[in-house]
Amino acid sequence: MTNYDELTEFLLRLGDSALIQAQRLCEWTGRAPALEEEMGMMNVGLDLVGQARNWYEYAAERINDGTDADALAFRRDERAFRNLLLVEQPNGDFAVTMAKQFFYDAWQFHLLTLLKQASDERIAAIATKSLKEVTYHLRRSTQWVERLGDGTQESHERMEKAVDTVWRFTYELMEEGDTERALSASGILPSLATLPELWRSTVKHTLSNATLTLPEPASSFYLNARAGVHSEHLGTLLAEMQFLQRAYPDASW
C-alpha cells in the first residue's frame, strides 16, 4: 500500500468507517423488521455514504496521483482499509445492529464535535456538516437501545446479548492512536484525548437507562484495523460491495 501521510491516514479512517457502516445498514434492505425501520436505516446509510465521500475527496486531493473518491471506495483491497473493526462485524439480529450503530454513533458524535475546532478548515467544515446528521443518528440508536433494553423480557435479553457480542470490538473507541496524537501535537487537529471518556460516559448513561449492564472496558487483541489487520468479515463485505466496479472498471451509464 502507498505510504500515505498521517492526515491522509486519518481521513481514510473516517471515510472507511462511514462507508462500511453504511454498507452493513444497506444489507437490511428487504429484511428489516418493519418498513419504517428499513427506511430509517437506509436514510442513515445514505448520510454515511455522503460523509464517506467528503472524507475520501479530501484524501484523494492529498494523495494527488489521479485517485478519486470512487477509487478509494472500490479499488482498494482489504489490507488498505482503515475502518473500525466494530462496523465490519455482521449485522446479526436487529438488536446487534442497533448496538453496533449506537456505539459507533456515540463515538462519531463526540469525535465530530471535537473536530469542529480543527485548525484545518476542510476538516472543520466536514465535521460541522456531518454532525447535524450524526446528532439524529445518535438520538435514533439511543432510543432503540433503551426501548429494547427496558422492554419485554425477550427484548432485554436480546439487547444484553447484543452488547456482549460486539463489545470486544469497542476497544478501538477507547484508544487514541499515534496518528491522532501526532496530528494534535502538530496543531492540525484539536486534542482528542477526551474522546474515550466522552464515549464511555454516553454509553454508560444509555445502558443505565436501558437497564443493561455496562461491561468492563474492552482490551485490545491481535486485530489492528489501523494497520489493515481486520476480521474475516471485511473481505466478504468488500467482495460484494466492490464487485460491479471491479468487473467493469471505468464503466459509465
C-alpha positions as CSV (number, residue, x, y, z in Angstrom):
1,M,0.0,0.0,0.0
2,T,1.1,3.6,-0.7
3,N,2.6,5.2,2.4
4,Y,0.2,8.0,3.0
5,D,0.9,10.8,5.4
6,E,-0.7,10.9,8.8
7,L,-3.5,13.3,7.9
8,T,-4.4,11.1,4.8
9,E,-4.5,8.0,7.1
10,F,-6.8,9.8,9.4
11,L,-9.2,10.9,6.6
12,L,-9.3,7.3,5.3
13,R,-10.1,6.0,8.8
14,L,-13.1,8.3,9.0
15,G,-14.2,7.7,5.4
16,D,-13.8,3.9,5.6
17,S,-15.7,3.6,8.9
18,A,-18.6,5.6,7.5
19,L,-18.7,3.6,4.2
20,I,-18.5,0.2,5.8
21,Q,-21.2,1.0,8.4
22,A,-23.4,2.3,5.5
23,Q,-22.9,-1.0,3.6
24,R,-23.9,-3.0,6.6
25,L,-27.1,-1.0,7.0
26,C,-27.9,-1.4,3.4
27,E,-27.8,-5.2,3.9
28,W,-31.1,-4.8,5.7
29,T,-32.9,-3.8,2.5
30,G,-36.0,-6.0,2.3
31,R,-35.2,-7.7,5.6
32,A,-35.9,-5.1,8.3
33,P,-38.5,-5.9,11.0
34,A,-40.7,-3.0,9.8
35,L,-40.9,-0.8,6.7
36,E,-40.4,2.3,8.8
37,E,-37.2,0.9,10.2
38,E,-35.9,-0.2,6.8
39,M,-36.4,3.4,5.6
40,G,-34.8,4.7,8.7
41,M,-31.7,2.5,8.3
42,M,-31.4,3.4,4.6
43,N,-31.6,7.1,5.4
44,V,-28.8,6.7,7.9
45,G,-26.8,4.7,5.4
46,L,-27.2,7.4,2.7
47,D,-26.0,10.0,5.2
48,L,-22.9,7.9,5.9
49,V,-22.2,7.4,2.2
50,G,-22.2,11.2,1.8
51,Q,-19.9,11.7,4.7
52,A,-17.5,9.0,3.4
53,R,-17.4,10.8,0.0
54,N,-16.5,14.1,1.7
55,W,-13.6,12.5,3.6
56,Y,-12.5,10.5,0.5
57,E,-12.5,13.5,-1.7
58,Y,-10.2,15.4,0.7
59,A,-7.9,12.3,1.0
60,A,-7.8,11.9,-2.8
61,E,-6.7,15.6,-3.2
62,R,-3.9,15.0,-0.7
63,I,-2.8,11.8,-2.5
64,N,-2.8,13.7,-5.8
65,D,-2.0,10.8,-8.1
66,G,-5.2,10.6,-10.1
67,T,-7.0,8.7,-7.3
68,D,-10.6,9.8,-6.7
69,A,-13.2,9.0,-4.1
70,D,-14.7,6.1,-6.1
71,A,-11.2,4.5,-6.4
72,L,-10.7,4.8,-2.7
73,A,-14.0,3.1,-2.0
74,F,-14.0,0.4,-4.7
75,R,-10.4,-0.2,-5.9
76,R,-8.6,-0.8,-2.6
77,D,-8.1,-4.2,-1.1
78,E,-8.9,-5.3,2.5
79,R,-5.5,-4.5,3.9
80,A,-5.7,-1.0,2.7
81,F,-8.9,-0.2,4.6
82,R,-8.7,1.6,8.0
83,N,-12.2,1.3,9.2
84,L,-13.1,0.5,12.8
85,L,-13.4,-3.2,13.5
86,L,-16.8,-2.6,15.0
87,V,-18.5,-1.6,11.8
88,E,-17.4,-4.5,9.7
89,Q,-18.9,-7.1,12.1
90,P,-22.0,-8.9,10.7
91,N,-25.4,-7.4,11.4
92,G,-26.8,-10.2,13.5
93,D,-30.3,-9.6,14.6
94,F,-31.9,-6.1,14.9
95,A,-30.5,-5.8,18.5
96,V,-27.0,-6.4,17.3
97,T,-27.3,-3.9,14.5
98,M,-28.7,-1.3,16.9
99,A,-25.9,-2.0,19.5
100,K,-23.3,-1.5,16.7
101,Q,-25.0,1.6,15.5
102,F,-25.2,3.1,18.9
103,F,-21.6,2.5,19.8
104,Y,-20.5,3.9,16.5
105,D,-22.9,6.9,16.7
106,A,-21.7,7.9,20.2
107,W,-18.0,7.7,19.1
108,Q,-18.7,9.7,15.9
109,F,-20.8,12.3,17.6
110,H,-18.1,13.2,20.1
111,L,-15.3,13.0,17.6
112,L,-17.1,15.3,15.1
113,T,-17.8,17.7,18.0
114,L,-14.1,17.9,18.7
115,L,-13.2,18.1,15.0
116,K,-15.3,21.2,14.6
117,Q,-12.4,23.0,16.3
118,A,-9.8,21.7,13.9
119,S,-7.4,24.3,12.5
120,D,-7.7,22.5,9.2
121,E,-10.7,24.4,7.7
122,R,-11.7,21.5,5.4
123,I,-11.9,19.0,8.4
124,A,-13.8,21.5,10.5
125,A,-16.3,22.1,7.7
126,I,-17.0,18.4,7.0
127,A,-17.3,17.8,10.8
128,T,-19.8,20.6,11.2
129,K,-21.9,19.4,8.3
130,S,-21.8,15.8,9.3
131,L,-22.6,16.5,13.0
132,K,-26.1,17.6,12.1
133,E,-26.8,14.2,10.6
134,V,-25.0,12.2,13.3
135,T,-26.9,14.0,16.1
136,Y,-30.1,12.5,14.6
137,H,-28.3,9.1,14.2
138,L,-27.3,9.0,17.8
139,R,-30.8,10.0,19.0
140,R,-32.4,7.3,17.0
141,S,-30.0,4.5,18.0
142,T,-30.1,5.6,21.7
143,Q,-33.9,5.3,21.6
144,W,-33.8,1.8,20.2
145,V,-31.2,0.6,22.7
146,E,-33.3,2.0,25.6
147,R,-36.6,0.7,24.1
148,L,-35.2,-2.9,23.6
149,G,-33.3,-3.0,26.8
150,D,-36.1,-1.7,29.0
151,G,-38.9,-3.5,27.1
152,T,-40.0,-7.1,27.3
153,Q,-38.0,-9.9,28.9
154,E,-37.1,-11.2,25.4
155,S,-36.1,-7.8,24.1
156,H,-34.0,-7.1,27.2
157,E,-32.2,-10.5,26.9
158,R,-31.6,-9.9,23.2
159,M,-30.2,-6.4,23.8
160,E,-28.0,-7.6,26.6
161,K,-26.6,-10.4,24.4
162,A,-26.1,-7.9,21.5
163,V,-23.9,-5.7,23.7
164,D,-21.9,-8.6,24.8
165,T,-21.5,-9.8,21.2
166,V,-19.9,-6.6,19.8
167,W,-18.3,-5.2,23.0
168,R,-14.9,-6.7,22.4
169,F,-14.5,-4.5,19.3
170,T,-15.1,-1.3,21.2
171,Y,-11.5,-1.2,22.5
172,E,-10.6,1.0,19.4
173,L,-13.1,3.6,20.5
174,M,-11.3,3.9,23.8
175,E,-7.8,4.4,22.3
176,E,-6.2,7.5,21.0
177,G,-3.8,6.3,18.2
178,D,-0.4,7.5,17.4
179,T,-1.7,9.2,14.2
180,E,-4.3,11.2,16.2
181,R,-1.7,12.2,18.8
182,A,0.8,13.3,16.1
183,L,-1.9,15.4,14.3
184,S,-2.9,17.0,17.6
185,A,0.7,17.8,18.5
186,S,1.2,19.4,15.2
187,G,-1.8,21.6,15.6
188,I,-3.8,20.2,12.7
189,L,-6.4,18.6,15.0
190,P,-7.6,19.6,18.4
191,S,-6.7,17.2,21.2
192,L,-8.7,14.0,21.1
193,A,-7.6,12.8,24.5
194,T,-11.0,13.3,26.0
195,L,-12.8,11.3,23.3
196,P,-12.6,7.9,25.1
197,E,-14.1,9.2,28.3
198,L,-16.8,11.2,26.5
199,W,-17.8,8.0,24.6
200,R,-17.9,5.8,27.7
201,S,-19.9,8.4,29.6
202,T,-22.6,8.4,26.9
203,V,-22.6,4.6,26.7
204,K,-22.8,4.3,30.5
205,H,-25.8,6.7,30.7
206,T,-27.7,5.0,27.9
207,L,-27.1,1.5,29.1
208,S,-28.2,2.5,32.6
209,N,-31.5,3.9,31.1
210,A,-31.9,0.7,29.2
211,T,-31.4,-1.4,32.4
212,L,-28.4,-3.1,30.7
213,T,-25.1,-4.0,32.2
214,L,-22.1,-1.8,31.3
215,P,-19.2,-4.2,30.6
216,E,-15.6,-3.5,31.8
217,P,-13.5,-1.7,29.2
218,A,-12.6,-4.0,26.3
219,S,-8.9,-4.9,25.8
220,S,-7.0,-4.8,22.6
221,F,-6.2,-8.1,20.9
222,Y,-4.4,-9.3,17.8
223,L,-6.5,-7.4,15.2
224,N,-5.3,-3.9,14.3
225,A,-7.5,-2.0,11.9
226,R,-5.1,1.0,11.9
227,A,-2.6,-1.4,10.3
228,G,-5.1,-3.0,8.0
229,V,-5.4,-6.2,10.0
230,H,-9.1,-6.9,10.0
231,S,-11.5,-9.6,11.0
232,E,-12.5,-12.3,8.4
233,H,-15.8,-10.4,7.7
234,L,-14.4,-7.4,5.9
235,G,-13.1,-9.3,2.9
236,T,-16.5,-10.8,2.2
237,L,-18.2,-7.5,2.6
238,L,-15.8,-5.8,0.1
239,A,-16.2,-8.7,-2.4
240,E,-19.9,-7.9,-2.6
241,M,-19.6,-4.1,-2.4
242,Q,-16.8,-3.8,-5.0
243,F,-17.9,-6.5,-7.4
244,L,-19.5,-4.3,-10.1
245,Q,-16.8,-1.7,-10.2
246,R,-14.0,-4.3,-10.4
247,A,-15.9,-6.4,-13.0
248,Y,-16.5,-3.3,-15.2
249,P,-13.7,-0.8,-14.4
250,D,-14.4,2.7,-15.5
251,A,-17.9,1.8,-16.8
252,S,-20.3,4.6,-17.3
253,W,-24.1,4.7,-17.8
